[in-house]
Amino acid sequence: MVNLRSSVVNLWWSVNGGTWRSDTMSDLGNGKFRGTIPGQSSGRIVQFYVAAEDGLDTNAVYPAAGRESRALYQVNSPSLSTRPIDTLQIVLLPGDESQLFSSVNRMSNNYRGGTLVHNGTDVYYDVQIRQVGSRFIRPNSGYKVKLNPEKKFYGVHESIRFDINGLKEIVYKQMINRAAGSDVSLYDDIAHLVSPNSSHTGSMLLNLARFEDVFLNEQFENGGDGTKWELDDVTYPTDPSPSPEGLKSGTGVSSPDIEDRGT
């Protein structure tokens, strides 16, 4: 544990993945410190973290991964939606954005670190972001965002999903629930997403519960216990460049039907 009364606290920042710079933060007393990051040009992505060290060579860093974490903000972020819906912004470093949307990573489910901003004020640092959807519609399907367990979305959801093509689904689901008299909900909503990919910015379906524990526990007693299985297409990479062992930009698919697969 760092003794803040005798600590030196430095604020570190980097712009668009560039050179790291630092400044010593001012001690305001009562364990509070203040630091200032110089103003940057509009649209730049700023990454930052705080490092403290006391006279006993004890160190602390927040976020804990330091330079490998993703506490980010964008200078002059886009405005909130003018409609009466929430606005959420995904912020990525340029290098992470390039990797997320690279053609050779189109079907990858690997996460990229970033920051999620809700209505311009509520910030979720160091979240994990990946693309979702089948090979037929990626990269124009949407995103899954996995949040830190200590700060869940609305205090409940450990992950959320943005469905670019699913706006109409919310109407169908409400109709089915109303007709069946069901009180169980997937807690879908409509939100405005500001994406690093400008072609994805706009209104879309915000999936909150999906088929995760919140939904399953409402649907079934102890429904969130155990392992959840999903049967899906088997997608495999094709079209290596150079052949045969280069990076693969294409995909093939095998679509097994449900059958007896033994025990």
N, C-alpha and C positions, 0 to 999 in steps of 0.2 A: 504494500500500500504506500502510495506517495504522500509525503508530508507536504501539503500545499502551502503551509506557512513559510517553508524555506525552499520552495520550488522555483525553477525557471521554466516558464511555459512558452513554447514557441508555436506559432501558427505557420504551417507550411501550405503552399499552394502551387498549382501548375495550371497553365492555360492551354487547352486543346492538346493535352498530352505532351507538352513541351517541357522546358527546363524547370526544375523545382526551385522555389525561392522561399525564404522564411523571414519572419519578423518576431521579435520578442513581445509577448503580450503584456499589457499593463495589469498590475495587481490592484484590484479594486477593494480587496479585503473580503473577509468572510468566505474565503474559498472561491471568489469570483475573479475572472480575468477577462480582459477585453483586447481584441485584436482587429486589425483592419486589412482587408485585401484591396489593393489599389483597383480603381475602376478599369474596366476592360471594354473593348469594342463590342457593339451589339452582335448578338448571336454566338459569342464565344462561350465555350464550355469550361468552367472552372472546377477543378478538383482540389479538395483541401482535407487536411487532418490536423490534429493538435497533439503535440508531444510534450510531456512534462518530465522533469528530472529534479530530484531533491539532492541535498548535500550528502546523502548516503548511497549515491549511485543507484537509487531505485528509479525505474522508468515506467511511464504509463503513456499509452497512445490511444487516441479515439478518432475515428473508429479503430478497432483493435488491430486490423490488418495494415494500417498506415497507408503507404503508397499503393498497396494492392487492394485496398478497399475502394469503394465508389461513392464517396460523399461529393455530390456534384450539384452545380446550378448553372443555368443558362442565363447570360446577360440579356436583359430586356426580353424575357420570355413572352411568347405569344399571349394575347389577351384571352380572358375567360370567354366562354360561349355566351352569346346574347340571349340564348334560350334558357328557360328555367330548368336546366339540367346541370349536373356536376361536370367539371372539367378536370381531366387527369392528363398529366404530361409525363412521358417517358424521356429521361435524359441519359444519353450515352456519350462516352468519349468517342471522338472520330474513329480511332482504331477499332474499338469494340463494335461500333456501328458498321464499319466496313466488313468485319468478320461475320456479324450477324446476317448481313444481306448478301454475302458472297455466294456466287452460284454453286461453288463446290460445297457450301455448307447449307444448301437449301433444305435438305431433309434432316439436318442435324437437330437433335434435341438438347445439345449442350447449352447451358445458360451463360449469359454475359452479364457482368455486374453493371448496375446503374442506379439511378435515383428516380423515385416516383413522387410527383407533386400533385396534391389533391386540392383543387380550388385555389391554387396560388399561395396557400398558407400552410397546409398540413403536409409535412415532408417525411418521406420514408427513404432513408439513406441505405445504401449498400444492399439493394434488393437484387434478385436474380431474374433475368428476362430471357425468354426464348420464343421462337416462332412456333405456331401450332398449325394443324391442318394436314390434309393429305397431299400427296405429290401433285395432284391435279390442280390445286389452287394456291399452294405456296409460291411466292411469299405474300399472297394477297388474302390470307385467311384471318390472321390475327396474332395475338401474343398471350403467353401466360407469364404472370408476374408472381414470383414467390417472395414473400416478405419475411422479415425476421420475426421469430416467435415472440420476442418481447414487445413488438409493436405490430399487432395485427390490424388489418383493414377494418374499420369500424369497431376495433377491439375484439373481433370475432374471427375473421377469415385470414388464414395463413397464406392463401393464394387467391388471386383473381385472374379472370381471363377476359380479353377483349375479342369479340367476334365481329369482324368487319362486315360480314355478309348476313348477319342474323337478326337485323332489326325486326323483321316481320314475325320472328319466332315468339317474341314476347306476347303478341296478340293471340297466337294460336295456343300458347300455354295457358293464358288466362281463360280462354274459352273452354279448354279441356277441364281445368280446375273447377270452373263455375258449373259446367255440365255434370261433373262427377261429384260435386259437393266436397272436394278435397280441401283440407286445410294445410297440406304440405306444399312447400314452395321451394323452387330452386333459387329464389331471391334474385332474379334477373332484374336489370334496370337499363335505362338508356342514358348514355353519357357521351360527352364530347372528348375525344382523344386527340392530344397533340403528340404526334409520333416523330421520331427522328427521320422517318421516311415520309416526306411531305404528302405523297400520294395516299397515305393511310390516315391523314388527319381529317377528322370529321366525326359525325355522330355514328355510334355503333352500339351493339349490345354488350353490356357489362355483365358477365357471369360471375356471381358471387359464391353461391354454394355449389353449383354443378352437382356432381355425384360424389362429393367429398363428405367428411364426417358430419357436418352440420345437417345436410339433407338426409343422410342415411340414418342418423339417430332420431330424426323426426319421423321418418318413414317406418322404421323397424326398431323394436326394442334392442338396444345395444348394437344397432346397425353399423356403427363405425368401428366395431371390433374386428379383428382378423385381417385377412388379406383380400384386397379387391382385385379381380381379374378382368381383363378386357381383351376380347378377341378382335383382331384387326388384320388388315393386309400386311403381308410380309414385303417390305420394300428393301431393295438392294441397289447399290450404286453401279452405274454403267458409264461407258464412254470415257475411259481414262485418257489423259493427255499429259505427257506422251504415253503411248501404249507400251507394255501392259500394266505398269505399276504407277502411273502418274495419278494426279488428283482427278477425281471422277465428277463430272458435272451433270450426268444424266441419272435417271432412275428406272428400274424395272420393278414389277410388282407381281406377287403371287397372291391369289385371293382364295385361300382355303375356306370351304364351307364348314359349318359345325358338323362334327362327326365324332365317332367313338375314338378317342386317342389313347385308350388304355388307362392304366393306373400308374 
